[in-house]
């Protein structure tokens, strides 16, 4: 049974998808299963995924496009790992991201969700000031998400023991809603190291999400 489950929703992500997949497969931490769920893409996304022979990749193809939140909720019950790592199809992981997060969670039992710092692809000097721990995270969470969603590794018990799910009613801020509920159960923290290269582009769901959260 793998120690880690990696989950990555995909929809029409062909232009960036191979770079995202390669960054997961090239991790120094290797004991994981890699769920990729395609939300009925109309581009070459599925063909790109099928071009890989790595046995850790598990492709799930939806027959109807039902959205990002439904994709996440569909994958989570299939996860066998002690931890679940999120990844987006247009971002890039630093090679030791999973290892650093796994080691931290193994040593800090009260931390339920662990994000990381990140930089912006095309503007590596722009590094957001993410909150690290404790009251800093709680204060940050009063107005916005305290972690970058594609950077997180979470304990699977959030979903199996505490029965949490992503709430589609809060889309596109479904992650922010989830983190506010997690903070009632335990700690959310961020590693200060940049372990994710985050991509901003016009067709990106999360760009729309950030705008809507800011304007809410």
C-alpha positions in Angstrom: 0.0 0.0 0.0 1.5 3.4 -1.0 2.4 5.9 1.7 1.1 8.8 -0.4 -1.7 9.4 -2.9 -1.2 12.2 -5.4 -4.4 13.7 -7.0 -4.5 15.9 -10.1 -7.6 17.0 -11.9 -7.2 17.7 -15.6 -9.4 19.6 -18.0 -8.0 20.8 -21.4 -4.5 21.1 -19.9 -2.5 19.7 -22.8 -0.2 22.7 -23.2 1.3 22.4 -19.7 0.3 18.8 -18.7 3.5 17.0 -19.6 5.6 19.4 -17.5 3.3 18.9 -14.5 3.3 15.1 -14.8 7.1 14.9 -15.2 7.6 17.0 -12.1 5.5 14.5 -10.1 7.3 11.4 -11.6 10.7 13.0 -10.9 10.1 13.4 -7.1 12.8 12.1 -4.8 10.0 10.5 -2.8 8.8 7.5 -4.8 6.2 5.6 -2.7 3.0 7.0 -4.1 0.1 6.4 -6.4 -0.7 9.1 -8.9 -4.4 9.6 -9.7 -5.1 11.8 -12.7 -8.8 12.5 -13.3 -9.8 13.9 -16.7 -13.0 16.0 -16.7 -13.9 15.0 -20.3 -11.2 17.2 -22.0 -11.6 18.0 -25.7 -7.9 18.6 -26.3 -5.0 16.1 -26.3 -4.8 15.8 -22.5 -5.9 12.1 -22.4 -3.4 11.1 -25.1 -0.6 12.8 -23.2 -1.5 10.9 -20.0 -1.8 7.6 -21.9 1.7 8.2 -23.4 3.2 7.4 -19.9 3.9 3.8 -18.8 4.7 4.5 -15.2 2.6 2.1 -13.1 2.0 4.7 -10.4 -0.3 6.6 -12.8 -4.0 5.8 -12.5 -6.1 7.6 -15.1 -9.8 8.1 -14.4 -11.9 9.5 -17.3 -15.2 11.1 -16.5 -17.9 10.6 -19.1 -19.5 14.0 -18.3 -17.8 17.3 -17.5 -19.0 18.0 -14.0 -16.2 20.4 -12.8 -13.2 20.6 -10.6 -14.8 20.1 -7.2 -16.6 16.9 -8.3 -13.3 15.6 -9.7 -11.6 16.0 -6.3 -14.5 14.4 -4.4 -14.5 11.5 -6.9 -10.8 10.7 -6.4 -10.5 11.0 -2.6 -12.4 7.8 -1.7 -10.0 5.8 -4.0 -6.8 7.0 -2.2 -4.9 4.4 -0.3 -2.1 6.6 1.1 -1.7 7.8 4.6 -1.4 11.3 3.1 -2.9 13.0 0.0 -0.9 15.5 -2.0 -2.6 17.9 -4.4 -1.2 18.9 -7.7 -2.6 21.0 -10.6 -2.1 20.2 -14.3 -0.4 23.5 -15.1 2.0 23.8 -12.1 5.5 22.3 -11.5 6.7 20.6 -8.3 10.2 21.0 -7.0 11.9 17.6 -6.9 12.0 17.2 -3.1 8.5 18.6 -2.4 6.8 15.4 -1.4 9.8 14.2 0.7 10.0 17.4 2.7 6.2 17.4 3.3 6.1 13.7 4.2 8.9 14.1 6.7 7.4 17.1 8.3 3.9 15.5 8.7 5.5 12.3 10.2 7.2 14.5 12.8 4.3 16.9 13.6 1.1 14.9 14.4 -1.0 18.0 15.1 -0.6 19.3 11.6 -3.5 18.2 9.4 -2.7 20.3 6.3 0.8 21.3 5.1 1.3 23.7 2.3 4.5 25.2 1.0 5.8 28.5 -0.2 5.7 28.9 -4.0 6.9 31.2 -6.8 5.3 32.3 -10.0 6.4 30.8 -13.3 7.8 33.5 -15.5 8.5 35.7 -12.4 10.6 33.7 -10.0 11.4 36.8 -8.0 7.7 37.2 -7.0 7.4 34.9 -3.9 4.2 35.4 -2.0 4.4 35.9 1.8 2.6 32.8 3.0 1.8 32.4 6.7 3.9 29.7 8.3 2.0 28.5 11.4 -0.2 29.1 14.4 -2.0 32.4 14.9 -0.4 33.7 11.7 -2.3 31.1 9.7 -5.6 31.7 11.6 -5.4 35.4 11.0 -4.6 35.0 7.3 -7.6 32.6 7.0 -10.0 35.2 8.2 -9.8 36.9 4.7 -8.3 34.4 2.3 -6.9 30.8 1.9 -3.9 30.3 4.1 -2.3 27.7 1.7 -1.9 27.4 -2.0 -4.2 24.6 -2.9 -1.9 22.8 -5.4 0.9 22.8 -2.8 -0.8 21.0 0.0 -0.3 17.6 1.5 -3.0 16.5 3.9 -3.7 13.6 6.2 -6.2 11.2 4.6 -8.0 10.9 8.0 -9.6 14.3 7.2 -11.8 12.5 4.7 -12.0 9.0 6.2 -12.3 9.8 9.9 -13.7 13.3 10.0 -15.8 12.8 6.8 -14.8 16.2 5.3 -15.4 16.8 1.6 -15.0 19.7 -0.8 -18.3 21.6 -0.9 -19.3 22.4 -4.5 -21.6 25.2 -3.3 -18.5 27.2 -2.5 -16.8 26.7 -5.9 -14.5 28.3 -6.9 -13.5 28.8 -3.3 -14.1 25.2 -2.3 -10.6 24.9 -0.8 -10.9 28.0 1.4 -14.2 26.6 2.8 -12.4 23.3 3.5 -9.5 24.9 5.3 -11.8 26.9 7.6 -13.3 23.6 8.7 -9.9 22.0 9.1 -8.8 24.7 11.5 -11.5 23.7 13.9 -9.8 20.2 14.1 -6.1 21.0 14.1 -3.3 22.9 12.6 -2.6 24.1 9.1 1.0 25.1 8.3 3.2 26.1 5.4 6.8 25.1 4.8 8.8 28.3 4.1 10.7 26.8 1.2 9.5 27.3 -2.4 8.5 23.8 -3.4 5.9 24.6 -6.1 6.2 26.7 -9.3 2.7 28.2 -9.7 1.5 29.1 -13.2 -0.9 32.1 -13.9 -2.5 32.2 -17.3 -5.8 33.5 -18.8 -7.7 30.2 -18.9 -6.8 29.1 -15.4 -9.5 28.2 -12.9 -7.5 29.3 -9.9 -6.9 32.8 -11.4 -10.7 33.2 -11.6 -10.9 31.8 -8.1 -8.4 34.4 -6.7 -10.3 37.2 -8.3 -13.6 36.1 -6.9 -12.3 35.5 -3.4 -10.7 38.9 -3.4 -13.9 40.6 -4.6 -16.2 38.6 -2.3 
